[in-house]
């Protein structure tokens, strides 16, 4: 196939093997159809063009061994190129950003502005860089961070550790802690936020999350507050892992995150830009891994970025 041209594929069928068991249908397709836009993948699932064992399935359907997946004809653009250009400086910086590694797991300090994976016009992400650095290792993302969020990102080096760590996340056995800078003075009595959250996809394909009583349970705990009139610094523990959870919970409380262009306050962002703040001020500061088959009980810290340090010092 000419990888530089757009072609339409034929109907194809894939039988699920042991390596794909328990994967979500959408995640399997996103990984398999790397050249197809994410919005298109979700559209063919929603419209029933993708069938599993001749039946419609939702994106969160968990694959079973022997499942037969029908994939409709698709317009394929440029295929994923393992030789995609990745700047040498970025490869070196990610190599130096490894915070923890053993035979099964890897934690890096993800820089702000770097997506966790390619797609939707992004030619490479953290996972692509790590696979370039560790070409003989089957590296997968255990969880995700927003592109503009920095800090601790957990990756698995084989499928067994991936499934175990994802199970630990579902059981809330992995501690996830963040630093956040929010608008105004955070009330000291507000230490838990429990608004249910619902995810929607706009016609443009953009994902949005809003507070909705019919949504998924979400719980955010504020464990330390450094209050101020203009902005406050929060230390936050995520007790659930919903998309954009901290950003939407803070927005719902009237204390939007600094630098948040999706859920933030434009006037506050403008004020913070005058202070040199031009990024989303959310940093995954700490991961606490439980004892498991693949790790001992361990705490992994990602140092606060300079911008956070500067704001903390200004409050001292």
PECORJO-V268083 format. One record per pair of residues at least 12 apart in sequence whose ideal C-beta (glycine too) atoms are under 10 Angstrom apart, sorted by the first residue. I is the first residue (numbers start at 0). J is the second residue. Records with the same first field share a line. If there is no record, write none. Layout:
I=J ; J
This chain:
0=75 ; 78
1=77 ; 78
2=34 ; 75 ; 76 ; 77 ; 78 ; 79 ; 80
3=76 ; 77 ; 78 ; 80
4=75 ; 76 ; 77
5=34 ; 74 ; 75 ; 76 ; 77
6=73 ; 74 ; 75 ; 76 ; 78
7=72 ; 73 ; 74 ; 75
8=32 ; 34 ; 35 ; 70 ; 71 ; 72 ; 73 ; 74 ; 75
9=70 ; 71 ; 72 ; 73
10=48 ; 69 ; 70 ; 71 ; 72 ; 73
11=31 ; 68 ; 69 ; 70 ; 71 ; 72 ; 73
12=50 ; 67 ; 68 ; 69 ; 70
13=27 ; 28 ; 31 ; 51 ; 62 ; 66 ; 67 ; 68 ; 69 ; 70
14=64 ; 65 ; 66 ; 67 ; 68
15=27 ; 51 ; 52 ; 62 ; 63 ; 64 ; 65 ; 66 ; 67 ; 68
16=62 ; 64 ; 65 ; 66
17=64 ; 65 ; 158
18=64 ; 137 ; 158
19=31 ; 62 ; 63 ; 64 ; 66 ; 68 ; 158
20=61 ; 62 ; 63 ; 64 ; 65 ; 66 ; 158 ; 162
21=61 ; 62 ; 63 ; 64 ; 158 ; 161 ; 162 ; 165 ; 166
22=60 ; 61 ; 62 ; 158 ; 161 ; 162
23=57 ; 58 ; 59 ; 60 ; 61 ; 62
24=40 ; 44 ; 49 ; 51 ; 56 ; 57 ; 58 ; 59 ; 60 ; 61 ; 62 ; 66 ; 68
25=37 ; 40 ; 41 ; 44 ; 49 ; 56 ; 57 ; 58 ; 59 ; 60
26=40 ; 58 ; 59 ; 62 ; 139 ; 140
27=60 ; 61 ; 62 ; 66 ; 68
28=40 ; 41 ; 43 ; 44 ; 49 ; 58 ; 68 ; 70
29=41 ; 58 ; 116 ; 118
30=116 ; 139
31=68 ; 70
32=70 ; 73 ; 75 ; 79 ; 118
33=75 ; 77 ; 78 ; 79 ; 80 ; 116 ; 117 ; 118
34=73 ; 74 ; 75 ; 76 ; 77 ; 78 ; 79 ; 80 ; 117 ; 118
35=70 ; 73 ; 74 ; 75 ; 76 ; 118
36=74 ; 76 ; 118 ; 119 ; 120 ; 204
37=116 ; 118 ; 119 ; 200 ; 204 ; 206
38=118 ; 119 ; 200 ; 201 ; 202 ; 203 ; 204 ; 205 ; 206
39=73 ; 74 ; 204
40=58 ; 70 ; 73 ; 118
41=58 ; 200 ; 204 ; 206
42=200 ; 204
43=70 ; 71 ; 72 ; 73
44=56 ; 57 ; 58 ; 59 ; 60
45=57 ; 58 ; 200
46=71
47=71
48=69 ; 70 ; 71 ; 72 ; 73
49=68 ; 69 ; 70 ; 71
50=67 ; 68 ; 69 ; 70 ; 71
51=63 ; 66 ; 67 ; 68 ; 69
52=65 ; 66 ; 67 ; 68 ; 69
53=67 ; 69
54=69
56=68
77=122
79=117 ; 118 ; 122 ; 123 ; 127
80=122 ; 123
81=127 ; 130 ; 131 ; 134
82=131
83=117 ; 122 ; 123 ; 127 ; 131
84=122 ; 123
85=122 ; 123 ; 124 ; 127 ; 128 ; 131 ; 132
86=123 ; 128
89=110 ; 113 ; 123 ; 125 ; 128 ; 131
90=128 ; 129 ; 131 ; 132
91=132
92=108 ; 110 ; 113 ; 128
93=107 ; 108 ; 109 ; 110 ; 113 ; 125 ; 128 ; 129 ; 131 ; 132
94=107 ; 128 ; 129 ; 132 ; 133
95=107 ; 108
96=108 ; 109 ; 110 ; 113 ; 125 ; 128 ; 149 ; 152 ; 301
97=129 ; 132 ; 154
98=150 ; 151 ; 152 ; 153 ; 286 ; 299 ; 300 ; 301 ; 302
99=151 ; 153 ; 286 ; 288 ; 294 ; 297 ; 298 ; 299 ; 300
100=133 ; 154 ; 156
101=156 ; 160 ; 293 ; 294 ; 295 ; 297
102=136 ; 156 ; 157 ; 160 ; 293 ; 294
103=155 ; 156 ; 157 ; 159 ; 160 ; 161 ; 163 ; 164 ; 291 ; 292 ; 293 ; 294
104=141 ; 153 ; 154 ; 155 ; 156 ; 157 ; 160 ; 161 ; 163 ; 164 ; 288 ; 291 ; 293 ; 294 ; 297 ; 299
105=129 ; 132 ; 133 ; 136 ; 138 ; 141 ; 152 ; 153 ; 154 ; 155 ; 156 ; 160
106=141 ; 150 ; 151 ; 152 ; 153 ; 154 ; 283 ; 286 ; 288 ; 294 ; 297 ; 299 ; 300 ; 301
107=125 ; 128 ; 129 ; 150 ; 151 ; 152 ; 153 ; 154 ; 299 ; 301
108=149 ; 150 ; 151 ; 152 ; 282 ; 283 ; 284 ; 299 ; 300 ; 301 ; 302 ; 304
109=124 ; 125 ; 143 ; 144 ; 145 ; 146 ; 148 ; 149 ; 150 ; 151 ; 152 ; 282 ; 283 ; 301
110=125 ; 149 ; 150 ; 278 ; 304
111=144 ; 145 ; 146 ; 147 ; 148 ; 149 ; 150 ; 258 ; 277 ; 278 ; 279 ; 280 ; 281 ; 282 ; 304 ; 306
112=146 ; 147 ; 148 ; 149 ; 278 ; 279
113=125 ; 128 ; 144 ; 146 ; 147 ; 149 ; 152
114=126 ; 127 ; 143 ; 144 ; 145 ; 146 ; 147
115=127 ; 140 ; 142 ; 143 ; 144 ; 145 ; 146 ; 148 ; 152 ; 154
116=140 ; 143
119=204 ; 205
121=146
124=140 ; 143 ; 146
125=138 ; 140 ; 143 ; 144 ; 146 ; 152 ; 154
126=138 ; 139 ; 140 ; 143 ; 152 ; 154
129=152 ; 154 ; 156
130=154
133=154 ; 156
136=154 ; 155 ; 156 ; 157
137=155 ; 156 ; 157 ; 158 ; 160 ; 161
138=154 ; 155 ; 156 ; 157 ; 161
139=154 ; 155 ; 156 ; 157 ; 158 ; 160 ; 161 ; 162 ; 164 ; 165
140=152 ; 153 ; 154 ; 155 ; 161 ; 165
141=153 ; 154 ; 155 ; 160 ; 161 ; 162 ; 163 ; 164 ; 165 ; 167 ; 168 ; 173 ; 286
142=154 ; 164 ; 165 ; 168 ; 173 ; 175 ; 240 ; 283 ; 286
143=240 ; 242
144=177 ; 281 ; 282 ; 283
145=242 ; 243 ; 245 ; 246 ; 259 ; 261 ; 279 ; 281 ; 283
146=279
147=246 ; 256 ; 258 ; 259 ; 260 ; 261 ; 278 ; 279 ; 280 ; 281
148=177 ; 179 ; 243 ; 245 ; 246 ; 256 ; 278 ; 279 ; 280 ; 281 ; 282 ; 283
149=177 ; 178 ; 278 ; 279 ; 280 ; 281 ; 282 ; 283 ; 284 ; 301 ; 303 ; 304 ; 306 ; 307
150=175 ; 176 ; 177 ; 178 ; 281 ; 282 ; 283 ; 284 ; 285 ; 286 ; 300 ; 301 ; 302 ; 303 ; 304
151=175 ; 176 ; 177 ; 282 ; 283 ; 284 ; 285 ; 286 ; 287 ; 299 ; 300 ; 301
152=283 ; 286 ; 301
153=165 ; 167 ; 168 ; 173 ; 175 ; 283 ; 286 ; 288 ; 299
155=293
156=293
157=293
159=292 ; 293
160=291 ; 292 ; 293 ; 294
161=293
163=291 ; 292 ; 293 ; 294
164=288 ; 289 ; 291 ; 293 ; 294
166=291
167=288 ; 289 ; 291 ; 293 ; 294
168=237 ; 239 ; 240
169=239 ; 240
170=289
171=218 ; 237 ; 238 ; 239 ; 240
172=287 ; 288 ; 289 ; 290 ; 291
173=237 ; 240 ; 286 ; 287 ; 288 ; 289 ; 291
174=236 ; 237 ; 238 ; 285 ; 286 ; 287 ; 288 ; 289 ; 298 ; 299
175=235 ; 236 ; 237 ; 238 ; 239 ; 240 ; 283 ; 284 ; 285 ; 286 ; 287
176=220 ; 222 ; 223 ; 234 ; 235 ; 236 ; 237 ; 282 ; 283 ; 284 ; 285 ; 286 ; 287 ; 298 ; 300 ; 301
177=219 ; 233 ; 234 ; 235 ; 236 ; 237 ; 244 ; 245 ; 281 ; 282 ; 283 ; 284 ; 285
178=223 ; 225 ; 232 ; 233 ; 234 ; 235 ; 280 ; 281 ; 282 ; 283 ; 284 ; 285 ; 301 ; 303 ; 304 ; 307 ; 310 ; 311
179=219 ; 221 ; 231 ; 232 ; 233 ; 234 ; 235 ; 245 ; 246 ; 248 ; 249 ; 254 ; 256 ; 257 ; 259 ; 279 ; 280 ; 281 ; 282 ; 284 ; 307
180=225 ; 227 ; 230 ; 231 ; 232 ; 233 ; 249 ; 254 ; 256 ; 257 ; 258 ; 259 ; 271 ; 276 ; 279 ; 280 ; 281 ; 282 ; 306 ; 307 ; 310 ; 311
181=221 ; 224 ; 226 ; 227 ; 230 ; 231 ; 232 ; 233 ; 235 ; 245 ; 246 ; 249 ; 250 ; 252 ; 253 ; 254 ; 255 ; 256 ; 257 ; 259 ; 263 ; 264 ; 267 ; 280 ; 281
182=229 ; 230 ; 231 ; 249 ; 250 ; 252 ; 253 ; 254 ; 255 ; 256 ; 257 ; 259 ; 263 ; 264 ; 266 ; 267 ; 268 ; 270 ; 271
183=226 ; 227 ; 228 ; 229 ; 230 ; 231 ; 252 ; 253 ; 254 ; 255 ; 264 ; 267
184=224 ; 226 ; 227 ; 228 ; 229 ; 230 ; 231 ; 254
185=221 ; 224 ; 225 ; 226 ; 227 ; 230 ; 231 ; 232 ; 233 ; 249 ; 252 ; 253 ; 254
186=221 ; 224 ; 226 ; 231 ; 252 ; 253 ; 254
187=221 ; 224 ; 226 ; 231
188=224
189=221 ; 224 ; 233 ; 252 ; 254
190=219 ; 220 ; 221 ; 222 ; 223 ; 224
191=218 ; 219 ; 220 ; 221 ; 236 ; 238 ; 248
192=210 ; 217 ; 218 ; 219 ; 220 ; 221 ; 235 ; 244 ; 245 ; 247 ; 248 ; 249 ; 251 ; 252
193=216 ; 217 ; 218 ; 219 ; 220 ; 238 ; 239 ; 248
194=209 ; 210 ; 211 ; 212 ; 214 ; 216 ; 217 ; 218 ; 219 ; 241 ; 244 ; 247 ; 248 ; 250 ; 251 ; 252
195=210 ; 211 ; 212 ; 213 ; 214 ; 215 ; 216 ; 217 ; 218 ; 241
196=208 ; 209 ; 210 ; 211 ; 214 ; 215 ; 216 ; 217 ; 239 ; 241 ; 242 ; 243 ; 244 ; 247 ; 248 ; 251
197=209 ; 210 ; 211 ; 212 ; 213 ; 214 ; 215 ; 217 ; 241 ; 247
198=211 ; 214 ; 215 ; 241 ; 242 ; 243 ; 247
199=211 ; 214
205=261
206=242 ; 243 ; 261
207=242 ; 243 ; 247 ; 261 ; 262
208=241 ; 242 ; 243 ; 244 ; 246 ; 247 ; 248 ; 250 ; 261 ; 262
209=243 ; 247 ; 250 ; 251 ; 262
210=247 ; 248 ; 250 ; 251
214=241
215=239 ; 241 ; 242 ; 244
216=238 ; 239 ; 241
217=237 ; 238 ; 239 ; 240 ; 241 ; 242 ; 243 ; 244 ; 245 ; 247 ; 248
218=236 ; 237 ; 238 ; 239 ; 241 ; 244 ; 248
219=233 ; 235 ; 236 ; 237 ; 238 ; 239 ; 241 ; 244 ; 245 ; 247 ; 248 ; 249 ; 252
220=234 ; 235 ; 236 ; 237 ; 238
221=233 ; 234 ; 235 ; 236 ; 248 ; 249 ; 252
222=234 ; 235 ; 236
223=235 ; 236
225=310 ; 311 ; 314 ; 315
226=314
227=310 ; 313 ; 314
229=257 ; 267 ; 270 ; 271 ; 274 ; 310 ; 313 ; 314
230=254 ; 256 ; 257 ; 267 ; 270 ; 271 ; 274 ; 276 ; 280 ; 310 ; 313 ; 314
231=249 ; 254 ; 310 ; 314
232=257 ; 280 ; 303 ; 307 ; 310 ; 311 ; 313 ; 314
233=245 ; 249 ; 254 ; 256 ; 280 ; 281
234=284 ; 285
235=248 ; 249 ; 281 ; 283 ; 284
236=285 ; 287
237=283
243=259 ; 261 ; 262 ; 281
245=259 ; 262 ; 281
246=259 ; 261 ; 262 ; 263 ; 279 ; 281
247=259 ; 261 ; 262
248=262
249=262 ; 263 ; 281
250=262 ; 263 ; 264
254=267
255=267 ; 268
256=268 ; 271 ; 279 ; 280 ; 281
257=270 ; 271 ; 272 ; 274 ; 276 ; 277 ; 278 ; 279 ; 280 ; 281 ; 306 ; 310
258=271 ; 272 ; 276 ; 277 ; 278 ; 279 ; 280 ; 281 ; 306
259=278 ; 279 ; 280 ; 281
260=279
261=279
262=279
263=279 ; 280
271=306 ; 310
274=306 ; 309 ; 310 ; 313
275=305 ; 306 ; 309 ; 310
276=306 ; 307 ; 309 ; 310
277=306
278=304 ; 306
280=304 ; 306 ; 307 ; 310
281=307
282=301 ; 302 ; 303 ; 304 ; 306 ; 307
283=301
284=299 ; 300 ; 301 ; 302 ; 303 ; 304 ; 307
285=298 ; 299 ; 300 ; 301
286=298 ; 299 ; 300 ; 301
287=299 ; 300
